[in-house]
Amino acid sequence: MSYNEITEQQRQLGNVGRAMMDAAYSEKNDELSNKLAATGRKLTEFGTIYGPKLEDFTQEELELANEYMVYAG
C-alpha cells in the first residue's frame, strides 16, 4: 500500500459519513440534521493527516455513527 492509498476501514468510515450527510439533507429536525452533517464530515476525514482522531469524537457522535453503519452497507 502506498502513502496515498486509504485502508478498507477508512473507506468504510467514509461510506458511513457520506450516508449520514445524505440523511442530513432530508432530515426535518434541524438539530439532528446538523449533527448528522458534522459527524459525517468528520468520518470522511478520519485517518487523514490533519483529520479528526478517535478522541475528537463525542460519545453522542459515535453512537450516531453506529446507527448509520447499517445504511452505509
CHARMM internal coordinates of N, CA and C (Angstrom, degrees):
IC EDIT
DIST 1 N 1 CA 1.4481
DIST 1 CA 1 C 1.5306
ANGL 1 N 1 CA 1 C 108.04
DIST 1 C 2 N 1.3192
ANGL 1 CA 1 C 2 N 115.01
DIHE 1 N 1 CA 1 C 2 N 134.66
DIST 2 N 2 CA 1.4601
ANGL 1 C 2 N 2 CA 118.19
DIHE 1 CA 1 C 2 N 2 CA 179.38
DIST 2 CA 2 C 1.5276
ANGL 2 N 2 CA 2 C 110.44
DIHE 1 C 2 N 2 CA 2 C -88.87
DIST 2 C 3 N 1.3002
ANGL 2 CA 2 C 3 N 115.32
DIHE 2 N 2 CA 2 C 3 N 170.73
DIST 3 N 3 CA 1.4629
ANGL 2 C 3 N 3 CA 122.64
DIHE 2 CA 2 C 3 N 3 CA -177.33
DIST 3 CA 3 C 1.5245
ANGL 3 N 3 CA 3 C 112.44
DIHE 2 C 3 N 3 CA 3 C -59.69
DIST 3 C 4 N 1.3249
ANGL 3 CA 3 C 4 N 117.48
DIHE 3 N 3 CA 3 C 4 N -32.60
DIST 4 N 4 CA 1.4672
ANGL 3 C 4 N 4 CA 121.47
DIHE 3 CA 3 C 4 N 4 CA -175.17
DIST 4 CA 4 C 1.5197
ANGL 4 N 4 CA 4 C 114.27
DIHE 3 C 4 N 4 CA 4 C -88.34
DIST 4 C 5 N 1.3086
ANGL 4 CA 4 C 5 N 118.23
DIHE 4 N 4 CA 4 C 5 N -7.47
DIST 5 N 5 CA 1.4529
ANGL 4 C 5 N 5 CA 120.96
DIHE 4 CA 4 C 5 N 5 CA -178.62
DIST 5 CA 5 C 1.5281
ANGL 5 N 5 CA 5 C 110.75
DIHE 4 C 5 N 5 CA 5 C -82.83
DIST 5 C 6 N 1.3247
ANGL 5 CA 5 C 6 N 114.98
DIHE 5 N 5 CA 5 C 6 N 153.30
DIST 6 N 6 CA 1.4608
ANGL 5 C 6 N 6 CA 119.32
DIHE 5 CA 5 C 6 N 6 CA 177.50
DIST 6 CA 6 C 1.5232
ANGL 6 N 6 CA 6 C 109.25
DIHE 5 C 6 N 6 CA 6 C -103.25
DIST 6 C 7 N 1.3149
ANGL 6 CA 6 C 7 N 115.72
DIHE 6 N 6 CA 6 C 7 N 155.30
DIST 7 N 7 CA 1.4582
ANGL 6 C 7 N 7 CA 120.57
DIHE 6 CA 6 C 7 N 7 CA 179.02
DIST 7 CA 7 C 1.5290
ANGL 7 N 7 CA 7 C 109.54
DIHE 6 C 7 N 7 CA 7 C -81.50
DIST 7 C 8 N 1.3010
ANGL 7 CA 7 C 8 N 115.72
DIHE 7 N 7 CA 7 C 8 N 166.48
DIST 8 N 8 CA 1.4612
ANGL 7 C 8 N 8 CA 120.24
DIHE 7 CA 7 C 8 N 8 CA 177.57
DIST 8 CA 8 C 1.5294
ANGL 8 N 8 CA 8 C 110.65
DIHE 7 C 8 N 8 CA 8 C -62.82
DIST 8 C 9 N 1.3238
ANGL 8 CA 8 C 9 N 117.55
DIHE 8 N 8 CA 8 C 9 N -35.58
DIST 9 N 9 CA 1.4593
ANGL 8 C 9 N 9 CA 121.28
DIHE 8 CA 8 C 9 N 9 CA 178.21
DIST 9 CA 9 C 1.5300
ANGL 9 N 9 CA 9 C 110.54
DIHE 8 C 9 N 9 CA 9 C -65.42
DIST 9 C 10 N 1.3197
ANGL 9 CA 9 C 10 N 117.44
DIHE 9 N 9 CA 9 C 10 N -41.18
DIST 10 N 10 CA 1.4647
ANGL 9 C 10 N 10 CA 120.24
DIHE 9 CA 9 C 10 N 10 CA 177.51
DIST 10 CA 10 C 1.5207
ANGL 10 N 10 CA 10 C 110.64
DIHE 9 C 10 N 10 CA 10 C -64.70
DIST 10 C 11 N 1.3192
ANGL 10 CA 10 C 11 N 116.29
DIHE 10 N 10 CA 10 C 11 N -38.29
DIST 11 N 11 CA 1.4718
ANGL 10 C 11 N 11 CA 120.45
DIHE 10 CA 10 C 11 N 11 CA 177.57
DIST 11 CA 11 C 1.5348
ANGL 11 N 11 CA 11 C 110.32
DIHE 10 C 11 N 11 CA 11 C -62.34
DIST 11 C 12 N 1.3224
ANGL 11 CA 11 C 12 N 116.73
DIHE 11 N 11 CA 11 C 12 N -44.14
DIST 12 N 12 CA 1.4664
ANGL 11 C 12 N 12 CA 121.08
DIHE 11 CA 11 C 12 N 12 CA -180.00
DIST 12 CA 12 C 1.5303
ANGL 12 N 12 CA 12 C 110.87
DIHE 11 C 12 N 12 CA 12 C -64.68
DIST 12 C 13 N 1.3309
ANGL 12 CA 12 C 13 N 117.24
DIHE 12 N 12 CA 12 C 13 N -43.17
DIST 13 N 13 CA 1.4682
ANGL 12 C 13 N 13 CA 119.88
DIHE 12 CA 12 C 13 N 13 CA 178.46
DIST 13 CA 13 C 1.5276
ANGL 13 N 13 CA 13 C 110.51
DIHE 12 C 13 N 13 CA 13 C -64.34
DIST 13 C 14 N 1.3165
ANGL 13 CA 13 C 14 N 117.17
DIHE 13 N 13 CA 13 C 14 N -37.61
DIST 14 N 14 CA 1.4579
ANGL 13 C 14 N 14 CA 120.89
DIHE 13 CA 13 C 14 N 14 CA 176.11
DIST 14 CA 14 C 1.5113
ANGL 14 N 14 CA 14 C 111.55
DIHE 13 C 14 N 14 CA 14 C -62.04
DIST 14 C 15 N 1.3280
ANGL 14 CA 14 C 15 N 116.80
DIHE 14 N 14 CA 14 C 15 N -40.59
DIST 15 N 15 CA 1.4651
ANGL 14 C 15 N 15 CA 120.88
DIHE 14 CA 14 C 15 N 15 CA 177.61
DIST 15 CA 15 C 1.5308
ANGL 15 N 15 CA 15 C 111.48
DIHE 14 C 15 N 15 CA 15 C -63.40
DIST 15 C 16 N 1.3346
ANGL 15 CA 15 C 16 N 115.55
DIHE 15 N 15 CA 15 C 16 N -42.47
DIST 16 N 16 CA 1.4714
ANGL 15 C 16 N 16 CA 119.89
DIHE 15 CA 15 C 16 N 16 CA 177.23
DIST 16 CA 16 C 1.5276
ANGL 16 N 16 CA 16 C 109.78
DIHE 15 C 16 N 16 CA 16 C -63.25
DIST 16 C 17 N 1.3169
ANGL 16 CA 16 C 17 N 116.50
DIHE 16 N 16 CA 16 C 17 N -44.27
DIST 17 N 17 CA 1.4608
ANGL 16 C 17 N 17 CA 121.09
DIHE 16 CA 16 C 17 N 17 CA 179.23
DIST 17 CA 17 C 1.5131
ANGL 17 N 17 CA 17 C 112.21
DIHE 16 C 17 N 17 CA 17 C -60.03
DIST 17 C 18 N 1.3319
ANGL 17 CA 17 C 18 N 117.10
DIHE 17 N 17 CA 17 C 18 N -43.66
DIST 18 N 18 CA 1.4683
ANGL 17 C 18 N 18 CA 119.97
DIHE 17 CA 17 C 18 N 18 CA 178.48
DIST 18 CA 18 C 1.5235
ANGL 18 N 18 CA 18 C 111.63
DIHE 17 C 18 N 18 CA 18 C -66.46
DIST 18 C 19 N 1.3390
ANGL 18 CA 18 C 19 N 117.44
DIHE 18 N 18 CA 18 C 19 N -37.22
DIST 19 N 19 CA 1.4658
ANGL 18 C 19 N 19 CA 120.68
DIHE 18 CA 18 C 19 N 19 CA 176.51
DIST 19 CA 19 C 1.5269
ANGL 19 N 19 CA 19 C 110.42
DIHE 18 C 19 N 19 CA 19 C -62.50
DIST 19 C 20 N 1.3298
ANGL 19 CA 19 C 20 N 116.38
DIHE 19 N 19 CA 19 C 20 N -39.14
DIST 20 N 20 CA 1.4666
ANGL 19 C 20 N 20 CA 120.48
DIHE 19 CA 19 C 20 N 20 CA 179.23
DIST 20 CA 20 C 1.5302
ANGL 20 N 20 CA 20 C 110.85
DIHE 19 C 20 N 20 CA 20 C -67.79
DIST 20 C 21 N 1.3247
ANGL 20 CA 20 C 21 N 116.67
DIHE 20 N 20 CA 20 C 21 N -41.65
DIST 21 N 21 CA 1.4650
ANGL 20 C 21 N 21 CA 119.37
DIHE 20 CA 20 C 21 N 21 CA 179.11
DIST 21 CA 21 C 1.5277
ANGL 21 N 21 CA 21 C 111.08
DIHE 20 C 21 N 21 CA 21 C -67.26
DIST 21 C 22 N 1.3316
ANGL 21 CA 21 C 22 N 117.30
DIHE 21 N 21 CA 21 C 22 N -35.23
DIST 22 N 22 CA 1.4664
ANGL 21 C 22 N 22 CA 120.42
DIHE 21 CA 21 C 22 N 22 CA 175.56
DIST 22 CA 22 C 1.5284
ANGL 22 N 22 CA 22 C 110.74
DIHE 21 C 22 N 22 CA 22 C -64.62
DIST 22 C 23 N 1.3332
ANGL 22 CA 22 C 23 N 116.18
DIHE 22 N 22 CA 22 C 23 N -41.83
DIST 23 N 23 CA 1.4627
ANGL 22 C 23 N 23 CA 120.76
DIHE 22 CA 22 C 23 N 23 CA 179.08
DIST 23 CA 23 C 1.5264
ANGL 23 N 23 CA 23 C 111.17
DIHE 22 C 23 N 23 CA 23 C -66.41
DIST 23 C 24 N 1.3287
ANGL 23 CA 23 C 24 N 116.96
DIHE 23 N 23 CA 23 C 24 N -32.82
DIST 24 N 24 CA 1.4744
ANGL 23 C 24 N 24 CA 121.13
DIHE 23 CA 23 C 24 N 24 CA 179.78
DIST 24 CA 24 C 1.5216
ANGL 24 N 24 CA 24 C 110.98
DIHE 23 C 24 N 24 CA 24 C -62.23
DIST 24 C 25 N 1.3244
ANGL 24 CA 24 C 25 N 116.68
DIHE 24 N 24 CA 24 C 25 N -33.17
DIST 25 N 25 CA 1.4610
ANGL 24 C 25 N 25 CA 121.53
DIHE 24 CA 24 C 25 N 25 CA -177.81
DIST 25 CA 25 C 1.5311
ANGL 25 N 25 CA 25 C 112.36
DIHE 24 C 25 N 25 CA 25 C -61.98
DIST 25 C 26 N 1.3350
ANGL 25 CA 25 C 26 N 116.31
DIHE 25 N 25 CA 25 C 26 N -39.14
DIST 26 N 26 CA 1.4642
ANGL 25 C 26 N 26 CA 119.64
DIHE 25 CA 25 C 26 N 26 CA -176.32
DIST 26 CA 26 C 1.5346
ANGL 26 N 26 CA 26 C 113.60
DIHE 25 C 26 N 26 CA 26 C -101.11
DIST 26 C 27 N 1.3252
ANGL 26 CA 26 C 27 N 117.39
DIHE 26 N 26 CA 26 C 27 N -1.09
DIST 27 N 27 CA 1.4701
ANGL 26 C 27 N 27 CA 121.38
DIHE 26 CA 26 C 27 N 27 CA -179.80
DIST 27 CA 27 C 1.5225
ANGL 27 N 27 CA 27 C 110.30
DIHE 26 C 27 N 27 CA 27 C -69.79
DIST 27 C 28 N 1.3262
ANGL 27 CA 27 C 28 N 116.88
DIHE 27 N 27 CA 27 C 28 N 129.02
DIST 28 N 28 CA 1.4731
ANGL 27 C 28 N 28 CA 122.40
DIHE 27 CA 27 C 28 N 28 CA -178.99
DIST 28 CA 28 C 1.5273
ANGL 28 N 28 CA 28 C 112.61
DIHE 27 C 28 N 28 CA 28 C -78.19
DIST 28 C 29 N 1.3174
ANGL 28 CA 28 C 29 N 117.31
DIHE 28 N 28 CA 28 C 29 N -30.86
DIST 29 N 29 CA 1.4588
ANGL 28 C 29 N 29 CA 122.46
DIHE 28 CA 28 C 29 N 29 CA 179.87
DIST 29 CA 29 C 1.5312
ANGL 29 N 29 CA 29 C 108.52
DIHE 28 C 29 N 29 CA 29 C -79.05
DIST 29 C 30 N 1.3190
ANGL 29 CA 29 C 30 N 117.28
DIHE 29 N 29 CA 29 C 30 N 112.80
DIST 30 N 30 CA 1.4593
ANGL 29 C 30 N 30 CA 121.38
DIHE 29 CA 29 C 30 N 30 CA -175.61
DIST 30 CA 30 C 1.5284
ANGL 30 N 30 CA 30 C 113.17
DIHE 29 C 30 N 30 CA 30 C -60.59
DIST 30 C 31 N 1.3282
ANGL 30 CA 30 C 31 N 116.89
DIHE 30 N 30 CA 30 C 31 N -40.50
DIST 31 N 31 CA 1.4604
ANGL 30 C 31 N 31 CA 120.14
DIHE 30 CA 30 C 31 N 31 CA -179.04
DIST 31 CA 31 C 1.5253
ANGL 31 N 31 CA 31 C 110.84
DIHE 30 C 31 N 31 CA 31 C -63.67
DIST 31 C 32 N 1.3278
ANGL 31 CA 31 C 32 N 116.38
DIHE 31 N 31 CA 31 C 32 N -45.64
DIST 32 N 32 CA 1.4643
ANGL 31 C 32 N 32 CA 120.34
DIHE 31 CA 31 C 32 N 32 CA 178.66
DIST 32 CA 32 C 1.5235
ANGL 32 N 32 CA 32 C 110.51
DIHE 31 C 32 N 32 CA 32 C -66.29
DIST 32 C 33 N 1.3127
ANGL 32 CA 32 C 33 N 117.11
DIHE 32 N 32 CA 32 C 33 N -39.46
DIST 33 N 33 CA 1.4593
ANGL 32 C 33 N 33 CA 121.42
DIHE 32 CA 32 C 33 N 33 CA 177.96
DIST 33 CA 33 C 1.5268
ANGL 33 N 33 CA 33 C 111.10
DIHE 32 C 33 N 33 CA 33 C -58.19
DIST 33 C 34 N 1.3213
ANGL 33 CA 33 C 34 N 116.91
DIHE 33 N 33 CA 33 C 34 N -45.10
DIST 34 N 34 CA 1.4638
ANGL 33 C 34 N 34 CA 120.85
DIHE 33 CA 33 C 34 N 34 CA 178.88
DIST 34 CA 34 C 1.5273
ANGL 34 N 34 CA 34 C 111.71
DIHE 33 C 34 N 34 CA 34 C -64.15
DIST 34 C 35 N 1.3322
ANGL 34 CA 34 C 35 N 116.42
DIHE 34 N 34 CA 34 C 35 N -40.07
DIST 35 N 35 CA 1.4605
ANGL 34 C 35 N 35 CA 120.29
DIHE 34 CA 34 C 35 N 35 CA 179.46
DIST 35 CA 35 C 1.5321
ANGL 35 N 35 CA 35 C 110.62
DIHE 34 C 35 N 35 CA 35 C -66.18
DIST 35 C 36 N 1.3267
ANGL 35 CA 35 C 36 N 116.38
DIHE 35 N 35 CA 35 C 36 N -41.22
DIST 36 N 36 CA 1.4633
ANGL 35 C 36 N 36 CA 120.14
DIHE 35 CA 35 C 36 N 36 CA 178.76
DIST 36 CA 36 C 1.5219
ANGL 36 N 36 CA 36 C 110.94
DIHE 35 C 36 N 36 CA 36 C -62.90
DIST 36 C 37 N 1.3174
ANGL 36 CA 36 C 37 N 116.55
DIHE 36 N 36 CA 36 C 37 N -45.64
DIST 37 N 37 CA 1.4635
ANGL 36 C 37 N 37 CA 120.71
DIHE 36 CA 36 C 37 N 37 CA -178.63
DIST 37 CA 37 C 1.5240
ANGL 37 N 37 CA 37 C 111.45
DIHE 36 C 37 N 37 CA 37 C -64.58
DIST 37 C 38 N 1.3212
ANGL 37 CA 37 C 38 N 117.05
DIHE 37 N 37 CA 37 C 38 N -45.57
DIST 38 N 38 CA 1.4613
ANGL 37 C 38 N 38 CA 120.67
DIHE 37 CA 37 C 38 N 38 CA -177.72
DIST 38 CA 38 C 1.5288
ANGL 38 N 38 CA 38 C 111.79
DIHE 37 C 38 N 38 CA 38 C -67.31
DIST 38 C 39 N 1.3111
ANGL 38 CA 38 C 39 N 116.48
DIHE 38 N 38 CA 38 C 39 N -43.85
DIST 39 N 39 CA 1.4636
ANGL 38 C 39 N 39 CA 120.01
DIHE 38 CA 38 C 39 N 39 CA 179.67
DIST 39 CA 39 C 1.5253
ANGL 39 N 39 CA 39 C 110.37
DIHE 38 C 39 N 39 CA 39 C -68.03
DIST 39 C 40 N 1.3238
ANGL 39 CA 39 C 40 N 116.63
DIHE 39 N 39 CA 39 C 40 N -39.59
DIST 40 N 40 CA 1.4626
ANGL 39 C 40 N 40 CA 120.57
DIHE 39 CA 39 C 40 N 40 CA 176.88
DIST 40 CA 40 C 1.5138
ANGL 40 N 40 CA 40 C 112.09
DIHE 39 C 40 N 40 CA 40 C -60.34
DIST 40 C 41 N 1.3104
ANGL 40 CA 40 C 41 N 116.74
DIHE 40 N 40 CA 40 C 41 N -42.44
DIST 41 N 41 CA 1.4703
ANGL 40 C 41 N 41 CA 120.82
DIHE 40 CA 40 C 41 N 41 CA 178.20
DIST 41 CA 41 C 1.5274
ANGL 41 N 41 CA 41 C 110.33
DIHE 40 C 41 N 41 CA 41 C -62.18
DIST 41 C 42 N 1.3274
ANGL 41 CA 41 C 42 N 116.10
DIHE 41 N 41 CA 41 C 42 N -43.86
DIST 42 N 42 CA 1.4666
ANGL 41 C 42 N 42 CA 119.54
DIHE 41 CA 41 C 42 N 42 CA -179.78
DIST 42 CA 42 C 1.5291
ANGL 42 N 42 CA 42 C 110.75
DIHE 41 C 42 N 42 CA 42 C -62.56
DIST 42 C 43 N 1.3288
ANGL 42 CA 42 C 43 N 117.30
DIHE 42 N 42 CA 42 C 43 N -37.89
DIST 43 N 43 CA 1.4581
ANGL 42 C 43 N 43 CA 120.04
DIHE 42 CA 42 C 43 N 43 CA -179.96
DIST 43 CA 43 C 1.5277
ANGL 43 N 43 CA 43 C 111.49
DIHE 42 C 43 N 43 CA 43 C -67.72
DIST 43 C 44 N 1.3307
ANGL 43 CA 43 C 44 N 117.38
DIHE 43 N 43 CA 43 C 44 N -37.52
DIST 44 N 44 CA 1.4656
ANGL 43 C 44 N 44 CA 119.01
DIHE 43 CA 43 C 44 N 44 CA 179.91
DIST 44 CA 44 C 1.5204
ANGL 44 N 44 CA 44 C 111.92
DIHE 43 C 44 N 44 CA 44 C -69.65
DIST 44 C 45 N 1.3288
ANGL 44 CA 44 C 45 N 117.66
DIHE 44 N 44 CA 44 C 45 N -22.21
DIST 45 N 45 CA 1.4592
ANGL 44 C 45 N 45 CA 121.48
DIHE 44 CA 44 C 45 N 45 CA -179.94
DIST 45 CA 45 C 1.5299
ANGL 45 N 45 CA 45 C 113.08
DIHE 44 C 45 N 45 CA 45 C -98.75
DIST 45 C 46 N 1.3263
ANGL 45 CA 45 C 46 N 116.97
DIHE 45 N 45 CA 45 C 46 N -4.57
DIST 46 N 46 CA 1.4627
ANGL 45 C 46 N 46 CA 121.35
DIHE 45 CA 45 C 46 N 46 CA -177.98
DIST 46 CA 46 C 1.5308
ANGL 46 N 46 CA 46 C 110.22
DIHE 45 C 46 N 46 CA 46 C -62.12
DIST 46 C 47 N 1.3175
ANGL 46 CA 46 C 47 N 115.89
DIHE 46 N 46 CA 46 C 47 N 134.58
DIST 47 N 47 CA 1.4529
ANGL 46 C 47 N 47 CA 120.78
DIHE 46 CA 46 C 47 N 47 CA 177.82
DIST 47 CA 47 C 1.5161
ANGL 47 N 47 CA 47 C 114.20
DIHE 46 C 47 N 47 CA 47 C 89.84
DIST 47 C 48 N 1.3262
ANGL 47 CA 47 C 48 N 117.70
DIHE 47 N 47 CA 47 C 48 N -6.03
DIST 48 N 48 CA 1.4570
ANGL 47 C 48 N 48 CA 120.11
DIHE 47 CA 47 C 48 N 48 CA 175.61
DIST 48 CA 48 C 1.5206
ANGL 48 N 48 CA 48 C 109.11
DIHE 47 C 48 N 48 CA 48 C -82.91
DIST 48 C 49 N 1.2994
ANGL 48 CA 48 C 49 N 116.30
DIHE 48 N 48 CA 48 C 49 N 167.43
DIST 49 N 49 CA 1.4634
ANGL 48 C 49 N 49 CA 120.61
DIHE 48 CA 48 C 49 N 49 CA -174.76
DIST 49 CA 49 C 1.5272
ANGL 49 N 49 CA 49 C 112.33
DIHE 48 C 49 N 49 CA 49 C -55.35
DIST 49 C 50 N 1.3049
ANGL 49 CA 49 C 50 N 116.75
DIHE 49 N 49 CA 49 C 50 N -50.43
DIST 50 N 50 CA 1.4677
ANGL 49 C 50 N 50 CA 120.40
DIHE 49 CA 49 C 50 N 50 CA -177.28
DIST 50 CA 50 C 1.5283
ANGL 50 N 50 CA 50 C 112.13
DIHE 49 C 50 N 50 CA 50 C -105.11
DIST 50 C 51 N 1.3127
ANGL 50 CA 50 C 51 N 117.12
DIHE 50 N 50 CA 50 C 51 N 12.16
DIST 51 N 51 CA 1.4536
ANGL 50 C 51 N 51 CA 121.33
DIHE 50 CA 50 C 51 N 51 CA -178.70
DIST 51 CA 51 C 1.5155
ANGL 51 N 51 CA 51 C 112.74
DIHE 50 C 51 N 51 CA 51 C -78.54
DIST 51 C 52 N 1.3205
ANGL 51 CA 51 C 52 N 116.23
DIHE 51 N 51 CA 51 C 52 N 174.85
DIST 52 N 52 CA 1.4655
ANGL 51 C 52 N 52 CA 120.62
DIHE 51 CA 51 C 52 N 52 CA -178.96
DIST 52 CA 52 C 1.5266
ANGL 52 N 52 CA 52 C 112.03
DIHE 51 C 52 N 52 CA 52 C -67.59
DIST 52 C 53 N 1.2994
ANGL 52 CA 52 C 53 N 114.89
DIHE 52 N 52 CA 52 C 53 N 151.63
DIST 53 N 53 CA 1.4614
ANGL 52 C 53 N 53 CA 122.80
DIHE 52 CA 52 C 53 N 53 CA 174.98
DIST 53 CA 53 C 1.5257
ANGL 53 N 53 CA 53 C 107.86
DIHE 52 C 53 N 53 CA 53 C -103.38
DIST 53 C 54 N 1.3121
ANGL 53 CA 53 C 54 N 117.02
DIHE 53 N 53 CA 53 C 54 N 169.46
DIST 54 N 54 CA 1.4638
ANGL 53 C 54 N 54 CA 120.83
DIHE 53 CA 53 C 54 N 54 CA -178.67
DIST 54 CA 54 C 1.5218
ANGL 54 N 54 CA 54 C 111.64
DIHE 53 C 54 N 54 CA 54 C -55.91
DIST 54 C 55 N 1.3306
ANGL 54 CA 54 C 55 N 117.24
DIHE 54 N 54 CA 54 C 55 N -39.97
DIST 55 N 55 CA 1.4693
ANGL 54 C 55 N 55 CA 120.33
DIHE 54 CA 54 C 55 N 55 CA -178.28
DIST 55 CA 55 C 1.5318
ANGL 55 N 55 CA 55 C 112.76
DIHE 54 C 55 N 55 CA 55 C -70.32
DIST 55 C 56 N 1.3308
ANGL 55 CA 55 C 56 N 117.82
DIHE 55 N 55 CA 55 C 56 N -9.90
DIST 56 N 56 CA 1.4647
ANGL 55 C 56 N 56 CA 121.08
DIHE 55 CA 55 C 56 N 56 CA 177.28
DIST 56 CA 56 C 1.5291
ANGL 56 N 56 CA 56 C 112.79
DIHE 55 C 56 N 56 CA 56 C -81.65
DIST 56 C 57 N 1.3240
ANGL 56 CA 56 C 57 N 116.72
DIHE 56 N 56 CA 56 C 57 N -10.21
DIST 57 N 57 CA 1.4605
ANGL 56 C 57 N 57 CA 121.43
DIHE 56 CA 56 C 57 N 57 CA 179.43
DIST 57 CA 57 C 1.5281
ANGL 57 N 57 CA 57 C 110.03
DIHE 56 C 57 N 57 CA 57 C -92.39
DIST 57 C 58 N 1.3303
ANGL 57 CA 57 C 58 N 116.23
DIHE 57 N 57 CA 57 C 58 N 137.75
DIST 58 N 58 CA 1.4579
ANGL 57 C 58 N 58 CA 120.36
DIHE 57 CA 57 C 58 N 58 CA 174.70
DIST 58 CA 58 C 1.5246
ANGL 58 N 58 CA 58 C 108.65
DIHE 57 C 58 N 58 CA 58 C -81.43
DIST 58 C 59 N 1.3102
ANGL 58 CA 58 C 59 N 116.25
DIHE 58 N 58 CA 58 C 59 N 165.35
DIST 59 N 59 CA 1.4636
ANGL 58 C 59 N 59 CA 120.43
DIHE 58 CA 58 C 59 N 59 CA 177.00
DIST 59 CA 59 C 1.5253
ANGL 59 N 59 CA 59 C 110.26
DIHE 58 C 59 N 59 CA 59 C -60.83
DIST 59 C 60 N 1.3187
ANGL 59 CA 59 C 60 N 116.90
DIHE 59 N 59 CA 59 C 60 N -39.10
DIST 60 N 60 CA 1.4713
ANGL 59 C 60 N 60 CA 121.42
DIHE 59 CA 59 C 60 N 60 CA 179.08
DIST 60 CA 60 C 1.5310
ANGL 60 N 60 CA 60 C 110.63
DIHE 59 C 60 N 60 CA 60 C -62.16
DIST 60 C 61 N 1.3328
ANGL 60 CA 60 C 61 N 117.11
DIHE 60 N 60 CA 60 C 61 N -42.10
DIST 61 N 61 CA 1.4610
ANGL 60 C 61 N 61 CA 120.39
DIHE 60 CA 60 C 61 N 61 CA 179.03
DIST 61 CA 61 C 1.5261
ANGL 61 N 61 CA 61 C 111.37
DIHE 60 C 61 N 61 CA 61 C -65.87
DIST 61 C 62 N 1.3176
ANGL 61 CA 61 C 62 N 117.48
DIHE 61 N 61 CA 61 C 62 N -39.39
DIST 62 N 62 CA 1.4582
ANGL 61 C 62 N 62 CA 120.89
DIHE 61 CA 61 C 62 N 62 CA 178.54
DIST 62 CA 62 C 1.5292
ANGL 62 N 62 CA 62 C 110.89
DIHE 61 C 62 N 62 CA 62 C -64.92
DIST 62 C 63 N 1.3212
ANGL 62 CA 62 C 63 N 117.10
DIHE 62 N 62 CA 62 C 63 N -40.88
DIST 63 N 63 CA 1.4624
ANGL 62 C 63 N 63 CA 120.89
DIHE 62 CA 62 C 63 N 63 CA 178.73
DIST 63 CA 63 C 1.5265
ANGL 63 N 63 CA 63 C 110.71
DIHE 62 C 63 N 63 CA 63 C -66.34
DIST 63 C 64 N 1.3266
ANGL 63 CA 63 C 64 N 116.96
DIHE 63 N 63 CA 63 C 64 N -40.54
DIST 64 N 64 CA 1.4576
ANGL 63 C 64 N 64 CA 121.65
DIHE 63 CA 63 C 64 N 64 CA 178.49
DIST 64 CA 64 C 1.5317
ANGL 64 N 64 CA 64 C 110.44
DIHE 63 C 64 N 64 CA 64 C -64.10
DIST 64 C 65 N 1.3155
ANGL 64 CA 64 C 65 N 116.84
DIHE 64 N 64 CA 64 C 65 N -43.92
DIST 65 N 65 CA 1.4642
ANGL 64 C 65 N 65 CA 121.04
DIHE 64 CA 64 C 65 N 65 CA 178.14
DIST 65 CA 65 C 1.5214
ANGL 65 N 65 CA 65 C 110.52
DIHE 64 C 65 N 65 CA 65 C -62.63
DIST 65 C 66 N 1.3161
ANGL 65 CA 65 C 66 N 116.88
DIHE 65 N 65 CA 65 C 66 N -39.74
DIST 66 N 66 CA 1.4665
ANGL 65 C 66 N 66 CA 121.23
DIHE 65 CA 65 C 66 N 66 CA 178.66
DIST 66 CA 66 C 1.5242
ANGL 66 N 66 CA 66 C 111.18
DIHE 65 C 66 N 66 CA 66 C -60.79
DIST 66 C 67 N 1.3285
ANGL 66 CA 66 C 67 N 116.86
DIHE 66 N 66 CA 66 C 67 N -39.17
DIST 67 N 67 CA 1.4708
ANGL 66 C 67 N 67 CA 120.76
DIHE 66 CA 66 C 67 N 67 CA 177.98
DIST 67 CA 67 C 1.5263
ANGL 67 N 67 CA 67 C 111.13
DIHE 66 C 67 N 67 CA 67 C -63.45
DIST 67 C 68 N 1.3142
ANGL 67 CA 67 C 68 N 117.85
DIHE 67 N 67 CA 67 C 68 N -35.72
DIST 68 N 68 CA 1.4541
ANGL 67 C 68 N 68 CA 121.39
DIHE 67 CA 67 C 68 N 68 CA -174.52
DIST 68 CA 68 C 1.5339
ANGL 68 N 68 CA 68 C 112.85
DIHE 67 C 68 N 68 CA 68 C -88.72
DIST 68 C 69 N 1.2995
ANGL 68 CA 68 C 69 N 118.40
DIHE 68 N 68 CA 68 C 69 N -3.51
DIST 69 N 69 CA 1.4637
ANGL 68 C 69 N 69 CA 120.07
DIHE 68 CA 68 C 69 N 69 CA 177.15
DIST 69 CA 69 C 1.5189
ANGL 69 N 69 CA 69 C 110.83
DIHE 68 C 69 N 69 CA 69 C -63.40
DIST 69 C 70 N 1.3029
ANGL 69 CA 69 C 70 N 117.50
DIHE 69 N 69 CA 69 C 70 N -28.62
DIST 70 N 70 CA 1.4680
ANGL 69 C 70 N 70 CA 121.78
DIHE 69 CA 69 C 70 N 70 CA 178.32
DIST 70 CA 70 C 1.5308
ANGL 70 N 70 CA 70 C 109.89
DIHE 69 C 70 N 70 CA 70 C -65.80
DIST 70 C 71 N 1.3338
ANGL 70 CA 70 C 71 N 117.53
DIHE 70 N 70 CA 70 C 71 N -39.93
DIST 71 N 71 CA 1.4618
ANGL 70 C 71 N 71 CA 121.79
DIHE 70 CA 70 C 71 N 71 CA -176.19
DIST 71 CA 71 C 1.5231
ANGL 71 N 71 CA 71 C 112.56
DIHE 70 C 71 N 71 CA 71 C -73.96
DIST 71 C 72 N 1.3079
ANGL 71 CA 71 C 72 N 117.63
DIHE 71 N 71 CA 71 C 72 N -24.46
DIST 72 N 72 CA 1.4582
ANGL 71 C 72 N 72 CA 120.72
DIHE 71 CA 71 C 72 N 72 CA -176.42
DIST 72 CA 72 C 1.5243
ANGL 72 N 72 CA 72 C 112.64
DIHE 71 C 72 N 72 CA 72 C -77.28
DIST 72 C 73 N 1.3322
ANGL 72 CA 72 C 73 N 114.87
DIHE 72 N 72 CA 72 C 73 N -21.10
DIST 73 N 73 CA 1.4442
ANGL 72 C 73 N 73 CA 120.72
DIHE 72 CA 72 C 73 N 73 CA 177.75
DIST 73 CA 73 C 1.4481
ANGL 73 N 73 CA 73 C 113.41
DIHE 72 C 73 N 73 CA 73 C 64.89
END
COOR INIT
IC SEED 1 N 1 CA 1 C
IC BUILD
